[in-house]
């Protein structure tokens, strides 16, 4: 498994570096310096069945951009019975617009452009903070303007944005990037974050396959 090559700051440190405040509903995770903590309000994003690994991110976050290649390598090696869910988070209007960007790519089956969004913002220094800026970028990626506009403003994308934000708030996360395993555990973004994620995924897979004992 690919290990992190760059030291990633904790979510609160990351927020301080990019000049943003943590959401008011953030829980006080990792108070004792631990790498893993139990979710205050447990609950899966998807229906029961597979083990679930969820990443919350923001396109404008430099730490999310650095983390993305290592995360993608990790995702490619996940067992077939593990569901990976990527959810954009927000706590201001421009971030909400970028949430719509992600779900519009998904609706148009163009999530192959997900890494390109990070590249446009962090390497090419493009501003993708408004619907007009984002639409111009999408057209530059050979996406039909009318199809993009319709998908971007669709009820489906609005519902997905609302769902992602509801999950972010329910888990009481303090920022991005953030990982939640099976709705039970939140992982601190220390260098071995993916090692901890692997351990928790395997723990949950084992629990899923262990028959429950019934009382005679």
Beta strands, then each sheet from edge to edge (+ up, - down):
strand 1: 36-38
strand 2: 51-57
strand 3: 82-88
strand 4: 178-181
strand 5: 185-187
sheet 1: 1+ 5- 4+ 2- 3-
end
